[in-house]
């Protein structure tokens, strides 16, 4: 089968974090199918006749959220083959739903299972096919056990304080109701997208020197100080590393980066990944009190043998089930099924 992947250049090639570049290039090289990988800034090198010359059976757009530069390839909709969009940040509903390219696609592929987001898109696009890749895969030659000394108790990296408007869908209304019932106050119109990360950082700021804490400056994939091997090396030094699903219940890459780097995840569990993470992380939620969260941290750090066992158990599973070879197999299965 002939497959064309058209990927947004920044997230999938140019930005400092190379996980998604590694995933797509590995797939293009190792798939059982004939895969042509094109990046969005190559649009001037292609036209509909060149694309037709590959005799494609399917085209998959890989985006961050809405299509961006990929809209220059919208002529592929005239070929008459299945066209799907796989976006990492499709939880930004308004821009994604309004995107013409998204509207024209036969369906959506989610990078990791998220039933709540799928359910929302079902209301926006009731006739579109939706499926998902198994998870956010990792390069196990990059994210691994560097056998570092554990000289950090708790590591926090990534974005924390990110106000994002409440979207008008069932998932956001459920979150709003839960928040207001729990706190007995009205939720802001633009609440924090990562409430648990912000909460834990705030709690730790009031603990003095009780813990050996490393908190990196807020950053994302395009401006992060640590990435790839450097990031994994740092994570590998920490007993606990913070991750959260955001308001959207997403299995973000951090869950897999942390586990593969053999640090124990401190965070909540994505609903669709309870089997993978339950009893394998130090589970906390934004609905816990400060004292409850600190008690969980203290218990984990006081019981290093149990903490090590959790860390090792989950790290081994992620290395076995979410490596690049597994990504190729899973992507082949998902994309081939869409052509049946």
N, C-alpha and C positions, 0 to 999 in steps of 0.2 A: 504494500500500500504506500502511496506517496502522500506525505504530510508536509505542509508548509507551516512553520511557526514564524510569526511576525511579532517581534518583541520591542517594547519601549526601551530606548537606548540607555536611559539613566539607571533605572532600578535593576535592569537585567544585564548591564555591561559596564557602565562607566563609574558608578558610585563606588566608594571605597569598600563597602561590604560586598563580597563576591559570591555569596551563597547561591543566588539565583542565576548568575552567570554560569557558575559551575554546574548547576542542575540542567540548564538548557544545552550547554555545550556537550555535557556528558550524554544527554539524550540524543542529540544530533549525531554523535559519533557511535553510539552503542545500541541504538534501537534496532529491533528486527525489521523495522520499516525503513523506507527511504525518506529521510528527513532533511528538509532545506530550512536552515535558520537564517532569518533576515532581521536586521535591526532597523528601527524606525527612521534613522537618519540616512538610510540607504534608499529612500523612496525614489530619488532621481535616477537610480540605476535600474528600476523595474517599471514595467507597464503591464497592462492586462495580457498582451500577447506573450510576453516573457513568462509571466506567471502561468498562463495556459500551457506553455511549452513544457512545464514540469509535470503536466498531466495530474494535477493534485486531486486527491479524493476528499480532502478536508483541509481547512485553514483554521488555525488557532491563533488569536491575538493574545499576547501577554502584556497586560497593562498594570499600572499602579492602581488607578481607579478608573476615571473616564479615559477615553481613547487618546487624547492628546495628539501627538504627531501621527499616530497610527491611522487617523482619519484620511491621510493621504493615500492609503491603500484601500479605500472604500470601494474602488472599482471591482474588487474580488467578488462583491455581492452579485455582479452581473454574470459570473461564471456558471452559477447554478449548482453549486456544491455546498455541503454543510459548512457553516462558519460559526465558530464558537469564540467566546471571550473568557479569558482567565485573568481575573484581577486580584491583586493582593489586598487592596483597600476598598473593596466594593461596599464596605459599611458606610461610606460617605454617600448616602442614598440619593440625595437630591441631584448632585452632579452626575452620578452614574446613570440614574434613571432618565435624566434629560439628554444624555449623550446619544446622538444619532447612531453612532456605530453600535452601541449597546442595544439600541432599539431594533436594529436591523439583523442582529445575530440570531441564529437558530436557538442558542441557549448559552448558559453560563457554566463554567467549570470553576469551582471554588478551590483555592489552594489550602486544603485542609477542610475537614468536615465542620460545618457550623449550621446545625438544623434551624436555629432561630433566624439567621440571616437568609437562609433558603426560604423559610416560610414567609418572610417579608417580601422577597422578590416574587414569590408565587402570587402575592396580591398585586404587585406592580405589573408583572408579565405572566398572566395565568397560563399562557400557551407555550411558554419557552421551556425547553428541556433544561434541567439542572442536575449536575453531578459534581463530584469532588475528587481531587487527588487524596491520597491516604493521609497526608500531613505535610508539614513544612520540612522537607528533607535537609540533610546536612552532608557536607563533605567530611567524611570521617578521617581523612588524612590531615584535616585542618583542625576540626573540633574533636579533641581526644584527651586522653590522660597524659599530661606532661610530667606527672610524678613530682609535682612541686610540693614544697612544704605548705601546710595550711596555716598561713600567717594572717589570714583575714577571717573574721567570724561571719560578717555579713557584707555582701557586695550589692550595690545598686547601680545599674547603668540604664541608659535609654531615657525616653521622655517621661516626665512625671506631671507637670502642670500644663495641660493642654485643654483649654476650654473649647468645647464643640457643641454646637446647637443641638437641641433635642429634635430628633426627626419624628415625623408624624406616622408612626407605625406601631404595631402591637408590641414589639419588643421594647421600644423606648417608653411606651405608656406603662408597661409592666414595671420597668425599672423606676420610673417616676413615682408610681404608686407605692412600691416597696420602700423607696428612699423616704418618702414623706410619712409613711406609716411608722417607719423605724425611728426617724429623727424628730417627728412632729413639727417639721418646718417645711416651707415650700421650697422645692428644688429650683435653682436658678435656670434661666432660659438657655444659658450656655454653660452647663456643668462640666466638671473635669472629665475628660475621656478615660483617664487612668486613675480612678479614685483610690484603689488599693495601694498603688505605688506612692501616691502623694501621702496617704495616711501613714504608711510605714516609715517613710522618710521623716515625717513630722514626729512620730513617736520616738524614733532613734535620736532625733536632735535634742531630746530632753533626757537622755540617759547618761550624759557625761562620757566618761571613759570606761564604762562598764563593759562595752563590747569593742572589739577591733573592727571598726567599720570603714569601708571604702565606698565613697559615694562619688561617682564620676559626674562631671558637668553634664547637664541635659544635652542630649544630642540624638540625631537620627542617623539612618544609614548613609546619608550624603555628607554629614559633617562630623562624624564620630571620630574621637581621638584613637580609640582602640578598635580594630577590626580584624577579622580572619584569625591568623595564628596568634597575633598579639592579644586579641580579645580572649581567645580560648585559654591562653596561658594565664591571663589574669583571673578568669573564672575558676580555673583549676586550683588557684591558691585559696579559694574561699570555701569555708564549710557550707555556707548558705548563700544563695544568690536569688534576688527577688525577681519574680515574674508575675504578671497578672493578665487576665483575659480582656480587660477594659470593660466598658459598659456593654460591649457587643458580644461577649462570650466567645472570643476568637482564640484559637490555638496558635498564638504568635510564634515566630521563629525562636524567640528567647527560650521557650520551653525546651526546644530540641537542642539549641546551642548549649544551654546550661547543663542539661542531662548528659550530652555527649562529651562535655568537658569535665565531667565527674565532679560537679558541685551539686549539692542537694538543693532542689527548687524550694524556695519559700514563697508560697502564693496560693491562689485559688485554682480550682480545677475546671478546665473547659468541659461543658456538659457532655459533649460527644466523645470525650477521652477519659471517662471515669475508669474504665478498665485498665488503661495504661498507667494513670497517675495515682490512683487510690492506693494508699499505704506505701507509696514510693516517693512521696514528697512530704515536706512539713506544710500541712494544709492550714491556711488562714483565709479569712474573708474580710471584706470591708464592713460587714455587719457585726464583727466581733468588737468588744471593747478594747481599749489600749492594754489593759491588764491581761486580757485573754490572749492577745497577740504576744505580749512579752512572756507570758507563761509558756506558750508554745515554743518560742525561741529558746528560753532558758532550758526547757526540758530536752530539746534537741541537742543543744551544746553540752549539756551535762551527760548525755548518753551517747558518747562518740561511737561506740560499737554499733548500736542500732542505726545511727546516722550514716555510718560508713556502709552498712549493709543496704540501706535504701539507695544511697548514692550509686553504689556498684550495681545493684539490681537494675535500676532504671537506665543507667549509662550503658550497660551491656545490651539491654533491649533496644535502645535507640540506635546503637551502633549496628545491631543485627537487622533491624526492621526499617530504619529510616535513612540508610546510607544511599550513596548515589546509584549503586547497582539496583537497590530496591526501588529508587525513584524511576529508573528506566523501565523496569518491569511494570510498575503501577501505572505510569503514564501511557505505556503501550496498551495496557488493558483498558484504561478509561477511554483513550482516544479511538482505539479500534472499535469499541462497543458503540461509540457515537456514529459510526459509519454503517452499522448493521441495519 
